[in-house]
Amino acid sequence: MNILITRHDKIGDFVLTLPMIKLAKNNIKNVRIILLVSKVNFEFAKELEFVDDVILYEDDILKLAKKIKKAKIDVSISAFIDTKLGLALFLSGIKQRVAPATKIAQIFFNKRLKQRRSRVEKREFEYNIDLLKYLYPNVKSYFSRPVINMDKKRQKLIFDEFKARYKIDENKQIICFHPGFGGSSDGNLKIEDYVRLYRSIASKNIQIVFSFGPDDKKSLEYIKKYCGNSVVCLDSKYSLIDFCYLISNFKIFVSTSTGPMHLAGAVNITTFSFFGSSLFASAKRWGSINEPSKQNNFSINKDYLEEDYIKIEQEFKKLVSEIESE
């Protein structure tokens, strides 16, 4: 049985399909799991132990259909659809094509599930699991954390190299801030409030790391200017999987709702996350996949008030105190 699971957009959206993918691999007998993903997630997907093969999405519908057909797929499950994807899957001759009953693209799928995700009755990863259960109702919804299992030797090697590079004391616990202004999140702290939040817990026993994506150059320069050598500025050149290995060693990951936050959730570390104030942009829809007890989620208006920041800072200091006392 060859099952193709497709999610061909951003990092965070793809990460939220991982519980469904892992459940499929662990609960369906004699199954091969093949993923169809965008370029940004291609190498990352190939590293996942519960994935057997990966197909790179491309805009040329005929070429894409040919690649899919070559993989001899029995069933496809699509967590996100558009007309190009739908047509390519149809042309590839897959007999059972599952998708949410949404958009015009649903006409290319012969197994459609009405989910009405805009109502935000579940989290995104739960909607994805429901697509799997639509075909395989006996599959349980529970999945183990971390979703991405760490090879202990590789985990230690990457962390040791990181500490040596930045001369980080062995006894220090690490808290990572990822401002993430280059992403697509609707709710976030101002960059100056990230600095205030860091300064509120500055401690000899804690090493602060600021991480940045390729679109975060302005944020990187701001942190370098106002924090100097007191923090580590990680202008990440890590692959996505190596970034997961690195942050799996950290105590807290502070960020807006963006791809790196979901990677932190996938390795099951404590997250302190900011979401948009609308229901659609909230944690009720886009919450991460770490254990609920490790999630600290806050809704933020675009023009949030000083009192809103103060409440967040108080909660953050409380969380850090708990970490320090462990």
N, C-alpha and C positions, 0 to 999 in steps of 0.2 A: 504494500500500500504506500503510494507516494502522495504526500499531502503538501501542497504549496500554500504558504501563508504569506500574504502580501501587506506591506506597509511601506510605501515608497516616498515618504516625506522626511520630516525633521528627526533629530536625535531623540528628543524627549518623547515624541509620539511613538517612535519605534520601540523605545524602552518599555512603554506601557503595553506593548503586545507580548513582552517576554513571558509573563505568567501564563498566558494562553498557549504560547509555543511550548513552554516547558511541560505544561499539563498534557498537551497532545503527545509529546515524546514519551512521557512516563506512563501514560494510561492507555494508549492504543497499541495493540499487539502488532508486531512485525511492521512497524511504520518507519518510513524515511521522511524526515522533515526537511523541506526545501524552502528557503526564503527568497522573496523578491523584494529588494530594497534599493534605495537611492544610493548614489555614490558616497555620500558622507557616512553611511552606515555599512558599506560593503565589507571592508576589512574587519570591522568590529564584529559583524554577524558571523564571519568565517571563524572567529575565535571561540564562539560559544559551544560548549561541550554537548548541548542538546540539539544542535543543528547539524544536519548531514551534508547539505550543499546550499550554495547561495547563487542566485541569479541577479545580475546587475540590471536595474531598470533603465530603459532608454526611451526616448520620445518617438523613435521610428517604430510604428505599430507593427509593421510586417516583420521587421528584424526581431522585435521582442516576441511576437507570437511564435516565430520559428525557434527561438531559444527555449521558450516554455514547452513547445511541442516535443522538442528533443529530449526533455527531462521526463517524458512519459508520466504526466501527472494524472492521478485518479480523482483527486478532490482539491479544489482551491477554496481558501477562506481569506476574504479581504476585509481588513479592519477599516480601510479608507478607500473610497472609490472615486474615479473620474472616468470620463468617456474613453480616453485612450487606453487606460488599464482594462476597462470592461471589454472593449472591442478586441484587444490583444488576447485576453483570456478566452473569449468566445471563439476567435479564429484558431486558437491552439487546440481546440477540440476537447477540452476538459468536460467530462460528463456532468459533474456536480460542481457548481460554482456558487459559493455562499457569500452573501454580502448584506450589509444593512439596507433596508428598504428606504433609500434616500437618494435624492438627485435623479436626473434623467438617466444617469449611467446604470441605474438598477435594471434597466431593460435587458442588459447583457448577462444578467445572472438569473439562474433558474431556481435558486434557493434564496429567498429573501426574508429577512427577519425585521419586523417593525420594532424599532428601539426608541425612537423619539429622543435622541440624546440631548436635544436642546432643553428638555425638561429637567435635566440633571437629577434624575432619580437614583443614579449610581455613579460610581467613578468610571473613568475611561477604561481602565484595565478590566473592570467588571463587565462592561459592555462587550469588550473583546472576548472574554471568557464565554459569555452567552452565545457568541457566534459559534464557538466550538461545541458547546452543549446543544445547540440546535440540531447538529448532526449526530452528536454522541452524548445523549442525555445522561448516561451513566457516569460520565466523567465528573469527579468531585471538583468543587470550586477552590478547595484549600490548596495552597502551594507553599513550599518551604522557603524560608529566607536564610541567607541571601539568595536571590534569584540567580545571581552569577557566583558560582563557587570559585574560590581562590586557590590556586596552586601555592602552597605555603612557601616553597623555595623561591618562586618567582616574586611572590609578594614581599618577602624579606629582602631579596636582592634589589628590587626597585626602590624600596624604602631606605635601605642602607645607602644606596647611591645618592638618593635625594638628600639625606641628612649630611653626608660627606660633602656634597657640592655646596650646600648652604651653611655648613658648619653648625648644625643644630645639635644641641645638647641631648644626649640619650635619655635623660630624665624628664625632658619637657614633653607635655602633651600638646597636640597641635590642633588648632582651630582654623578652619579655612573660610575665607570670605570670597564669594564670587559675585561681584556687583552685576555683571551681565547686561550692561546697557545696549549691547549689540544684538540682543535677542528679540523675541517677539512677545514678551510678557506684558500684561496690562497693569500690573501693580508692582511697585518697587520703592525702596528707600532712595532718597537723594544720595549722591556720592559723598557729600559732606557728612551725611548721617551714618554712612558706613564707617567713616573715620571716627565719628563720635562713639559709635557702638564698639569699635575696636578699643578705643581709649578707655572706655568704661570698665573694661575687664583686663587691661594690660597687667601682666603679672610675670614675675621671674620664672614661674613654673609653667608658663604657657608660651608657646611659639605661635605667632600669628602669621598666616600665609594668605596672601591675596592672589587669586588665580584669575586669568584673563583669557578670553577667546580671541580669535583673529580680528573681530570687529570692535574690540574694546580698547583701542589704542589711547583714546582720550582719557579713559578711566585709569589706565596704567600710568600715564604721565601724571595725573592728578595724585594718585597714591604715592608715587615716587617723590613728588614735590612736598607733600604734606606729612608723610610718614617716614621718609628717609630710610635709614638702615635698620630701623626698629622692627620692620616687618620683612618677610620674604615676598618678593614680587615674582610670581610664577607666570611668565609669558609662555604658556604651555606649548611645547613642541611634542608632547606625548601623543601617542596614538590613543584612541578612545579606550581600548582595553587596558593599556598601560596606565592611563589616567585613573581607571577604576581600581587597578592594583595599588596605585599610590594613595588615593583618598580612602581606601579601605582601612588604612592605618591611622586615619585622623579621627578625632573625637567628635567634632561637630562641623557640619557643612552649612554655612550661612549664605543664602542666595535668594534671588527672585525665582519665580517658577520658569525654569529654563532647562535645556538639555543636561547640563552638569548636575543640577539638582536631582534629576531623575536617575542619573548615573550613581549619585550618592545613595539614592533609595535602593537601587539595584544591588549594591554591596552592603546594604542594611546598616549604615551608620546613622547617627542622630542627625536630623535635619532641622534647620530653623529657617522657614521659608515664607516668602511674601507673594501674595496673589492679588489679582485685581478684585475690585469690590463688587463687580457684577456676578450674578449666579453662574453664568457660563464660564467666567474666568477664574472661579473660586476653587479652593481645595476640594470642595464637594465633587467637582468634576475632574480636576487635574492633579489631585493629590498623588504623592509618590508611592512606591511599592515596598518601602521598608515597613517594619512592624509599626502598627499604629502608635504604640507607646514611645516610639522613637521620632515621631513627627510632631513638630511644633509649627503650626500654620497660622498665618495672619493675613487678613484682608486689608488692603490699603487703598484709599482713594488717591486719585492723581494729585489732588491738592490737600493732602493730609495735614493735620494740625500738629503743633508742638506737643500737645497733650497725648496725641496718638503715638508719637515717637517715644515719649517718656514711658508709656505703658509697655511698649516693645522692649525698651532698654531694661526696665525692671524685670521683665520675664526672662530676658537673656542673661542678666547677671545671676538670677536665681538658678537657671539651668547650668551655667558655668560653675557656680558654687557646688552644685551637686556632682558635677564631673570631677572637680578638684578633690572632693572628699572621698571619692571612690578608692 
